[in-house]
Amino acid sequence: MSKQAAIRLEDDIYTRLQALASKTGRTATFYMREAIETHLEELEDTYLAEQTIKQVNSGKHRTYSLNEVERELGLEN
């Protein structure tokens, strides 16, 4: 199942998108979907990493050394 979404684009972006669609015979919707699908994982990774860094820097989370992790998991030599 798919859902519909509406977005607002700056005039120059909209014009470029329409020109690309016209030149290639594809729809503007195809290219918007393609852009979202291509970059969504990258955006998720970036924003989630930034959130984690903020939490670590705020002192809410403790960081562990490799030795501590290995010891906790029973992986030390």
CNS distance restraints for C-alpha pairs under 8 A (distance, minus, plus):
assign (resid   9 and name CA) (resid  13 and name CA) 6.17 0.50 0.50
assign (resid   9 and name CA) (resid  14 and name CA) 5.78 0.50 0.50
assign (resid  10 and name CA) (resid  14 and name CA) 6.20 0.50 0.50
assign (resid  11 and name CA) (resid  15 and name CA) 6.07 0.50 0.50
assign (resid  12 and name CA) (resid  16 and name CA) 6.20 0.50 0.50
assign (resid  13 and name CA) (resid  17 and name CA) 6.08 0.50 0.50
assign (resid  14 and name CA) (resid  18 and name CA) 6.12 0.50 0.50
assign (resid  15 and name CA) (resid  19 and name CA) 6.11 0.50 0.50
assign (resid  16 and name CA) (resid  20 and name CA) 6.14 0.50 0.50
assign (resid  17 and name CA) (resid  21 and name CA) 6.19 0.50 0.50
assign (resid  17 and name CA) (resid  28 and name CA) 6.02 0.50 0.50
assign (resid  17 and name CA) (resid  31 and name CA) 7.55 0.50 0.50
assign (resid  18 and name CA) (resid  22 and name CA) 6.05 0.50 0.50
assign (resid  18 and name CA) (resid  28 and name CA) 6.01 0.50 0.50
assign (resid  19 and name CA) (resid  23 and name CA) 6.06 0.50 0.50
assign (resid  20 and name CA) (resid  24 and name CA) 6.10 0.50 0.50
assign (resid  20 and name CA) (resid  28 and name CA) 7.75 0.50 0.50
assign (resid  21 and name CA) (resid  25 and name CA) 5.71 0.50 0.50
assign (resid  21 and name CA) (resid  26 and name CA) 4.92 0.50 0.50
assign (resid  21 and name CA) (resid  27 and name CA) 5.17 0.50 0.50
assign (resid  21 and name CA) (resid  28 and name CA) 5.33 0.50 0.50
assign (resid  21 and name CA) (resid  31 and name CA) 7.61 0.50 0.50
assign (resid  22 and name CA) (resid  26 and name CA) 6.90 0.50 0.50
assign (resid  22 and name CA) (resid  27 and name CA) 7.64 0.50 0.50
assign (resid  26 and name CA) (resid  30 and name CA) 6.59 0.50 0.50
assign (resid  26 and name CA) (resid  31 and name CA) 7.84 0.50 0.50
assign (resid  27 and name CA) (resid  31 and name CA) 6.86 0.50 0.50
assign (resid  28 and name CA) (resid  32 and name CA) 6.27 0.50 0.50
assign (resid  29 and name CA) (resid  33 and name CA) 6.04 0.50 0.50
assign (resid  30 and name CA) (resid  34 and name CA) 6.05 0.50 0.50
assign (resid  31 and name CA) (resid  35 and name CA) 6.03 0.50 0.50
assign (resid  32 and name CA) (resid  36 and name CA) 6.26 0.50 0.50
assign (resid  33 and name CA) (resid  37 and name CA) 6.04 0.50 0.50
assign (resid  34 and name CA) (resid  38 and name CA) 5.93 0.50 0.50
assign (resid  35 and name CA) (resid  39 and name CA) 6.11 0.50 0.50
assign (resid  36 and name CA) (resid  40 and name CA) 5.48 0.50 0.50
assign (resid  37 and name CA) (resid  41 and name CA) 7.68 0.50 0.50
assign (resid  39 and name CA) (resid  43 and name CA) 6.20 0.50 0.50
assign (resid  40 and name CA) (resid  44 and name CA) 6.11 0.50 0.50
assign (resid  41 and name CA) (resid  45 and name CA) 6.13 0.50 0.50
assign (resid  42 and name CA) (resid  46 and name CA) 6.17 0.50 0.50
assign (resid  43 and name CA) (resid  47 and name CA) 6.07 0.50 0.50
assign (resid  44 and name CA) (resid  48 and name CA) 5.85 0.50 0.50
assign (resid  45 and name CA) (resid  49 and name CA) 5.92 0.50 0.50
assign (resid  46 and name CA) (resid  50 and name CA) 6.20 0.50 0.50
assign (resid  47 and name CA) (resid  51 and name CA) 6.20 0.50 0.50
assign (resid  48 and name CA) (resid  52 and name CA) 6.21 0.50 0.50
assign (resid  49 and name CA) (resid  53 and name CA) 6.19 0.50 0.50
assign (resid  50 and name CA) (resid  54 and name CA) 6.20 0.50 0.50
assign (resid  51 and name CA) (resid  55 and name CA) 6.24 0.50 0.50
assign (resid  52 and name CA) (resid  56 and name CA) 6.14 0.50 0.50
assign (resid  53 and name CA) (resid  57 and name CA) 6.01 0.50 0.50
assign (resid  54 and name CA) (resid  58 and name CA) 6.05 0.50 0.50
assign (resid  55 and name CA) (resid  59 and name CA) 6.64 0.50 0.50
assign (resid  55 and name CA) (resid  60 and name CA) 5.75 0.50 0.50
assign (resid  55 and name CA) (resid  61 and name CA) 6.31 0.50 0.50
assign (resid  56 and name CA) (resid  60 and name CA) 6.06 0.50 0.50
assign (resid  56 and name CA) (resid  61 and name CA) 5.00 0.50 0.50
assign (resid  56 and name CA) (resid  62 and name CA) 6.67 0.50 0.50
assign (resid  56 and name CA) (resid  63 and name CA) 7.37 0.50 0.50
assign (resid  64 and name CA) (resid  68 and name CA) 6.02 0.50 0.50
assign (resid  64 and name CA) (resid  69 and name CA) 6.51 0.50 0.50
assign (resid  65 and name CA) (resid  69 and name CA) 6.39 0.50 0.50
assign (resid  66 and name CA) (resid  70 and name CA) 6.09 0.50 0.50
assign (resid  67 and name CA) (resid  71 and name CA) 6.05 0.50 0.50
assign (resid  67 and name CA) (resid  76 and name CA) 7.44 0.50 0.50
assign (resid  68 and name CA) (resid  72 and name CA) 6.06 0.50 0.50
assign (resid  69 and name CA) (resid  73 and name CA) 6.13 0.50 0.50
assign (resid  70 and name CA) (resid  74 and name CA) 5.92 0.50 0.50
assign (resid  70 and name CA) (resid  75 and name CA) 4.66 0.50 0.50
assign (resid  70 and name CA) (resid  76 and name CA) 5.30 0.50 0.50
assign (resid  71 and name CA) (resid  75 and name CA) 5.91 0.50 0.50
assign (resid  71 and name CA) (resid  76 and name CA) 5.40 0.50 0.50
